[in-house]
Structure formats: C-alpha cells, structure tokens
Amino acid sequence: MTRAALIYQHAGTDRDKAIAKVMGDALKAARKGTKKGSGTQRARKAEKKH
C-alpha cells in the first residue's frame, strides 16, 4: 500500500470512530429517562409472559 493510501485509510477509521461516538452519545441522550427499553427487550419480555 502506498503512504497516501495508508494515511487516507487511517483518517477514515478515525472519522468513523468519531461519528460512531457522537451517534452513540446522541442515542443515549435520547433514550435517557425512558424505561421502555429497546424493541428487542420489549419483545423478549412479552415472550416470557406467554
């Protein structure tokens, strides 16, 4: 791989991590205070009741 390709690839990885962190933080903030849980969690609880 060329030096330029390695630099580009590394920059993309850092950018992807930064985007993932911001999105994760936004989702945590949006869900804060909700007690419903995810759709999967609610479905699993519903299955246990039946």
N, C-alpha and C positions, 0 to 999 in steps of 0.2 A: 504494500500500500504506500502511496506517496505521502509525504509530510502534510500536504494540503488536505488530503482525504482524511488523515488521522485527526487533524485539527477540526475539520468540519464534523466528523463523526463525534468527537468529544463534545463539541459545542452543542450538538443536537441532544446528546444524552443529558447534559446539564440543563438544557432548556426543558426537556421532557420531565425531569425531576422537579423543576421549579413549577411547571404547570400542574403536575400531579399534587404537589403540596398545597398550592393555592386552591385547587378544586376540592381537595380533601378538607381543608380548613373551612371552606365555604359550606360544604355539605354538613360538617359537624355543627357549624353555627346555625344552619337552617333547621337542623333536627333537634337542637338544644331545647329542652323543655317538653318535647313530645314523648309520650310514653307508649305510643303505638308499636314502635319497632318497625323493622322492615317488612315488606310483603312476605318474604320467606319466613320470618319469625312468626308472623300472624298466622300463616298457613300451617306451620308446624304445631302451633297451639291449638288450632281448630281440629287438626287430625287427632291430637291426643284426646280431645273431648269426645270424639266419636268412637 
